[in-house]
Amino acid sequence: MALWAAAGAVALGFLVALELAARHYGLRGPLTNQVREVVFAPKSAPLLYGSMALMMTVLTWRQRFIALGAAVGIDVVFFLVRLAAGAQMMPGNGALWVVLGCAVTAVTRRTGAERLLLLKGVGLALLLVAGRKAGDTWLVITSKSRPMVLDQYVATADHALGSPTYLAGRILESLGPVGYHVLDWVYGQLGVAAVVVAAYQLRNVVTERRFPGHHFVRTFLVIGLLGPGIYMLFPVVGPLYAYGPDGGQWALANLWPHTPPVPADPPVPFLFDGITPRNCMPSLHTAWALAIFIHTRPGPKALRWFGTFWLITTIAATLGFGYHYGADIIAGVVFTLTIEVAMRAFAHGWDRSAVWFTAAGTAVFTAFMVSYRYLPEQLAALPWVSGPLLLLATGAVIAGYLRTTRQWAPAAIPAPRQERRPELV
């Protein structure tokens, strides 16, 4: 209980800080936007219903049907009122009302372990929604507070990896509209995929009356909490904007995806618009998709295929749409694996392997950031040396993660051997 209270206090403090920062730039913050969605049309209905699905893992099947029916009924009422008023149409308010109603029920009608379990479910739902609102606000703040971007540094360093975003962009063009729309849907529905994995992991909460020691939501939220802070230290807009058509007058050139830029000598920060988020380094879409992949491994075959599909298509989208450089991708991989081990260590215990891996993963991630910022020319000048070294460092982190987590896996206990009794004649 103390851990949940501490996590709630930290989350609330973070949201209040973001609200104040947004107000400084004349914007509505995450708390204001969330409160507005109690009445006004929400931004994402799938996210709200997904958050309600997370909360329903602590309910019985009867309670789930009642909650879903109430959410749909409330949305129907909102639909009719908005239709009559000519207002913006978007469902989702009903799901938010049900989550808030469960919070009130937990405080007023539940006691003891039942109250705590329901409040945890409500907390997970609201954290998911608040995390999305906080992320949207943070991206706007990066565009306002970081006018200078470091794309020349990352693009130069990316030559060591063969500038894969340009190849991926040309491949995506060749796939036509079908491939584009599939990848665009996958890229935009990451939150829904996260809810699917989380709901599967938490499916037994209502019968066991407790949450598992470690689950996907913890890693997902920590990635979203730490990643945007790195955006402020390493602001990058991505090749589609810095070297492509979407950058407009702010772009250095219109080259993406057909012609990789010549390595800058030397790279320099340059001014970009006050609208485009500086959200490339590291790639959090890759980080979240990798976390989905990891947490689907113990599941059934269909879920494992789902996680594999989501990881592959997400990486294809991040590169093919020109949202990220290859350097962002490998940084996101190291970032995720380091966080995942740290989160597992809270449940397993901070033994020597956990400490060593977390320290090593942090060191490799820091080395990536430092080399991209201060050694990009050297990386680009020796691609056949620096490229394999970057991939080898990433591979070493992956191998270390597998070795560490396999040590923590419970040993299989063989079934007792049954002696055959002699048959009586």
C-alpha positions in Angstrom: 0.0 0.0 0.0 2.8 2.4 0.8 4.4 1.8 -2.6 1.2 2.5 -4.4 0.7 5.7 -2.3 4.2 6.8 -3.1 3.7 6.1 -6.8 0.5 8.0 -6.8 2.1 11.0 -5.1 4.9 11.0 -7.6 2.5 10.8 -10.5 0.3 13.6 -9.2 3.4 15.8 -8.5 4.6 15.2 -12.0 1.2 16.1 -13.6 1.0 19.2 -11.5 4.5 20.3 -12.6 3.5 19.7 -16.3 0.3 21.6 -15.8 2.2 24.6 -14.5 4.8 24.3 -17.3 2.0 24.2 -19.9 0.3 27.2 -18.3 3.7 29.1 -18.6 3.5 28.6 -22.4 -0.2 29.5 -22.5 -1.4 25.9 -23.0 -3.8 23.6 -21.2 -2.0 21.0 -19.2 -2.7 17.3 -18.7 -4.9 17.8 -15.7 -7.1 20.4 -17.4 -7.4 18.3 -20.6 -8.4 15.2 -18.5 -11.1 17.1 -16.5 -12.5 18.5 -19.8 -13.1 15.0 -21.1 -15.6 14.3 -18.4 -18.0 16.5 -20.4 -16.4 17.5 -23.7 -15.5 15.2 -26.6 -12.4 13.1 -25.7 -9.4 12.9 -27.9 -9.2 9.1 -28.1 -12.1 6.8 -27.4 -9.9 3.6 -27.8 -7.6 4.9 -25.0 -10.5 5.5 -22.6 -12.2 2.2 -23.3 -8.8 0.5 -23.0 -8.1 2.1 -19.7 -11.6 0.9 -18.5 -10.7 -2.6 -19.7 -7.6 -2.5 -17.4 -9.7 -1.4 -14.5 -12.2 -4.2 -15.2 -9.5 -6.8 -14.5 -10.3 -6.4 -10.8 -14.1 -6.9 -11.4 -16.1 -10.0 -11.6 -17.7 -11.0 -15.0 -21.1 -9.7 -13.8 -19.6 -6.4 -12.8 -17.7 -6.2 -16.1 -20.9 -6.5 -18.1 -22.6 -3.9 -15.9 -19.7 -1.5 -16.3 -19.5 -2.0 -20.1 -23.2 -1.5 -20.4 -23.1 1.7 -18.3 -20.3 3.1 -20.4 -22.1 2.4 -23.7 -25.3 3.8 -22.3 -23.7 7.0 -21.1 -22.0 7.4 -24.5 -25.3 7.0 -26.3 -26.8 9.8 -24.2 -23.7 12.0 -24.9 -24.1 11.2 -28.6 -27.8 12.3 -28.7 -27.1 15.5 -26.8 -24.1 16.4 -29.1 -26.1 15.5 -32.2 -28.9 17.9 -31.1 -26.3 20.6 -30.2 -24.2 20.2 -33.3 -21.1 19.6 -31.2 -18.0 17.5 -31.9 -18.8 13.8 -32.0 -16.5 11.4 -30.2 -17.3 8.5 -27.8 -15.4 7.7 -24.7 -16.9 9.8 -22.0 -18.9 6.8 -20.7 -15.7 4.8 -20.1 -14.2 7.7 -18.1 -17.4 8.1 -16.1 -17.4 4.4 -15.2 -13.8 4.5 -14.0 -14.5 7.6 -11.9 -17.7 5.9 -10.6 -15.7 2.8 -9.5 -13.4 5.1 -7.6 -16.3 6.6 -5.7 -17.7 3.1 -5.1 -14.3 1.9 -3.7 -14.2 4.8 -1.2 -17.9 4.8 -0.2 -19.0 1.1 -0.6 -16.0 -1.1 -0.2 -13.7 -1.8 2.7 -10.4 -3.6 3.4 -8.8 -5.7 0.7 -11.8 -5.2 -1.7 -11.4 -1.4 -1.5 -7.6 -1.6 -2.1 -8.0 -3.9 -5.1 -10.6 -1.7 -6.7 -8.6 1.4 -6.1 -5.5 -0.2 -7.7 -7.6 -1.0 -10.8 -8.9 2.5 -11.0 -5.4 3.8 -10.5 -4.0 1.8 -13.4 -6.8 3.1 -15.6 -6.3 6.7 -14.7 -2.5 6.4 -14.9 -2.8 5.1 -18.5 -5.0 8.0 -19.5 -3.0 10.6 -17.5 0.2 9.2 -19.1 -1.2 9.9 -22.5 -2.2 13.4 -21.6 1.2 14.1 -20.0 3.0 12.8 -23.0 1.0 15.1 -25.4 1.7 18.1 -23.1 5.4 17.2 -22.8 5.8 17.0 -26.6 4.4 20.5 -27.0 6.7 21.8 -24.2 9.7 20.3 -26.1 8.8 22.2 -29.2 8.4 25.5 -27.2 11.4 25.2 -24.9 14.0 23.6 -27.2 14.1 25.8 -30.4 17.5 24.4 -31.5 17.6 20.7 -32.6 20.5 18.3 -33.0 19.4 16.4 -36.1 22.7 17.0 -37.9 24.5 15.2 -35.1 22.3 12.1 -35.2 22.1 12.1 -39.0 25.9 12.2 -39.2 26.3 9.4 -36.7 23.6 7.4 -38.5 25.9 7.0 -41.4 27.7 4.4 -39.3 24.5 2.3 -39.5 23.9 2.9 -43.2 21.2 5.5 -42.7 18.5 2.9 -42.6 15.5 5.3 -42.5 16.2 6.2 -46.1 16.1 2.6 -47.3 13.0 1.9 -45.2 11.3 5.0 -46.6 11.9 3.8 -50.2 10.6 0.3 -49.4 7.5 1.8 -47.8 6.9 3.9 -50.9 7.1 0.7 -53.0 4.4 -1.0 -50.9 1.8 1.4 -51.9 -1.3 2.6 -49.9 -2.0 -0.8 -48.3 1.3 -1.0 -46.6 1.2 2.6 -45.6 -2.2 2.3 -44.0 -1.3 -0.9 -42.1 1.8 0.7 -40.6 0.0 3.9 -39.9 -2.7 2.0 -38.0 -0.1 0.0 -36.0 1.9 3.2 -35.2 -1.2 5.0 -34.0 -2.7 2.2 -31.9 0.2 1.4 -29.7 -1.9 2.2 -26.6 -4.5 -0.4 -27.6 -1.8 -3.0 -28.1 -0.5 -2.2 -24.6 -4.0 -2.7 -23.1 -4.3 -6.1 -24.8 -1.0 -7.3 -23.3 -1.7 -5.8 -19.9 -5.3 -7.2 -19.8 -3.9 -10.7 -20.5 -1.3 -10.4 -17.8 -3.8 -9.2 -15.2 -6.6 -11.6 -16.2 -6.3 -13.5 -12.9 -6.3 -10.5 -10.6 -9.9 -10.9 -9.6 -9.6 -14.5 -8.6 -6.2 -14.2 -6.9 -7.2 -10.9 -5.3 -3.8 -9.4 -5.9 -1.7 -8.0 -8.7 1.4 -9.9 -10.0 4.8 -8.8 -8.7 5.8 -7.5 -12.1 3.6 -6.7 -15.1 3.7 -4.8 -18.3 2.0 -1.6 -17.1 4.9 -0.8 -14.8 7.5 -0.9 -17.5 5.2 0.9 -19.9 4.7 3.8 -17.5 8.3 4.1 -16.5 9.4 4.3 -20.1 6.9 7.1 -20.6 8.1 8.9 -17.5 11.9 8.8 -18.2 11.9 9.0 -22.0 10.5 12.6 -22.4 13.2 13.8 -20.0 15.9 12.7 -22.5 14.0 14.6 -25.2 14.9 17.8 -23.4 18.6 16.9 -23.2 18.8 15.7 -26.8 16.1 17.5 -28.9 15.7 15.9 -32.4 12.8 16.2 -34.8 13.6 13.3 -37.2 14.6 13.0 -40.9 11.0 13.6 -42.3 11.2 17.1 -40.8 14.9 18.0 -40.8 15.6 16.6 -44.3 12.2 16.0 -45.7 9.1 17.7 -47.1 7.3 18.0 -43.8 10.0 20.4 -42.5 8.9 23.2 -44.9 11.1 26.3 -44.7 12.8 24.9 -41.5 14.2 21.8 -43.2 17.9 21.8 -44.1 17.1 20.1 -47.4 14.4 18.1 -49.1 16.2 14.8 -49.4 14.3 12.1 -47.5 13.8 9.3 -48.4 15.8 9.2 -51.6 19.1 10.7 -50.8 20.9 10.5 -47.5 22.5 13.8 -46.5 26.2 14.2 -46.7 27.7 14.0 -43.2 28.0 17.5 -41.8 31.5 18.7 -41.2 31.1 19.7 -38.4 27.5 19.2 -37.4 25.8 22.1 -35.6 22.5 22.8 -33.8 20.0 24.6 -36.0 16.7 26.5 -35.4 13.5 24.6 -36.0 9.8 25.6 -35.7 7.9 25.9 -32.4 5.4 23.2 -33.3 7.2 20.0 -34.1 7.9 17.8 -31.1 11.6 17.0 -30.4 10.7 13.4 -29.6 13.2 11.2 -31.5 16.0 10.3 -29.1 15.4 7.6 -28.0 12.6 6.1 -30.0 9.9 5.5 -27.4 7.6 3.8 -29.9 10.4 1.2 -30.4 10.8 1.0 -26.6 7.1 0.4 -25.9 6.8 -2.1 -28.8 9.9 -4.0 -27.5 8.3 -4.1 -24.0 5.1 -5.5 -25.6 7.3 -8.2 -27.4 9.0 -9.1 -24.1 5.8 -9.4 -22.1 4.1 -11.6 -24.7 6.8 -14.2 -24.7 5.3 -16.2 -21.8 1.9 -16.1 -23.3 0.1 -18.4 -25.7 1.2 -18.7 -29.4 -1.3 -16.2 -30.7 -0.1 -13.6 -28.2 3.5 -14.3 -29.0 2.8 -13.8 -32.7 0.9 -10.6 -31.8 4.0 -9.2 -29.9 6.3 -10.1 -32.8 4.1 -8.5 -35.4 3.8 -5.3 -33.3 7.5 -5.0 -32.8 8.4 -5.6 -36.5 5.8 -3.3 -37.9 6.5 -0.6 -35.3 10.2 -0.5 -36.2 9.2 -0.5 -39.9 6.9 2.4 -39.3 9.3 4.5 -37.3 11.9 4.2 -40.0 9.7 4.0 -43.0 7.7 7.2 -42.1 10.9 9.1 -41.4 10.1 9.7 -37.8 13.3 8.3 -36.5 17.0 7.6 -37.3 18.5 4.1 -36.9 20.5 5.5 -34.0 17.3 6.3 -32.2 16.1 2.6 -32.6 19.2 1.0 -31.0 19.1 3.6 -28.2 15.5 2.7 -27.6 16.3 -1.0 -27.4 19.0 -0.5 -24.7 16.8 2.0 -22.9 13.9 -0.5 -22.7 16.0 -3.5 -21.6 17.6 -1.5 -18.8 14.3 -0.3 -17.5 12.7 -3.8 -17.8 15.4 -5.4 -15.7 15.2 -2.7 -13.1 11.4 -3.1 -12.9 11.8 -6.9 -12.5 14.4 -6.4 -9.8 11.8 -4.6 -7.6 9.8 -7.8 -7.6 12.6 -10.4 -7.7 15.1 -8.5 -5.5 18.2 -6.4 -6.3 20.8 -9.2 -6.5 24.2 -8.8 -8.0 23.1 -9.6 -11.6 20.4 -7.0 -11.5 22.7 -4.3 -10.2 25.4 -5.2 -12.8 23.0 -5.3 -15.7 21.3 -2.0 -14.8 24.6 -0.3 -14.4 25.9 -1.7 -17.7 22.7 -0.9 -19.6 22.8 2.7 -18.3 26.5 3.0 -19.3 25.9 1.7 -22.8 22.9 4.1 -23.3 25.0 7.0 -22.0 27.8 6.1 -24.3 25.4 6.1 -27.2 24.2 9.6 -26.3 27.7 11.0 -25.8 29.0 9.4 -29.1 26.1 10.8 -31.1 26.6 14.3 -29.6 30.4 14.5 -29.5 31.8 11.9 -31.9 29.4 11.8 -34.9 32.1 12.7 -37.4 34.3 9.9 -36.2 31.4 7.5 -36.4 30.5 8.5 -39.9 34.2 8.5 -41.1 34.7 4.8 -40.1 31.3 3.2 -40.7 32.7 -0.3 -41.1 34.2 -0.1 -37.6 31.8 2.1 -35.7 28.6 0.6 -37.1 29.4 -3.0 -36.0 30.6 -1.6 -32.7 27.2 0.1 -32.1 25.4 -3.1 -33.1 27.7 -5.2 -31.0 27.1 -3.0 -27.9 23.3 -3.4 -28.5 23.7 -7.1 -29.0 25.7 -7.4 -25.7 22.9 -5.7 -23.8 20.3 -8.0 -25.4 22.5 -11.0 -24.4 23.0 -9.7 -20.9 19.3 -9.2 -20.5 18.5 -12.8 -21.6 21.2 -14.2 -19.3 20.0 -12.1 -16.3 16.3 -12.8 -16.7 16.8 -16.5 -17.3 18.6 -16.8 -14.0 15.5 -15.4 -12.3 13.1 -17.9 -14.1 11.8 -20.5 -11.7 13.4 -23.8 -12.1 11.2 -26.5 -13.6 10.3 -29.2 -11.0 10.1 -32.6 -12.6 6.9 -34.5 -11.9 7.4 -37.4 -9.4 7.9 -40.7 -11.1 5.2 -43.2 -10.4 6.2 -46.8 -9.8 4.2 -49.3 -11.7 2.5 -51.9 -9.5 2.8 -55.5 -10.5 -0.5 -56.8 -11.9 -2.3 -59.4 -9.9 -2.9 -62.5 -11.8 
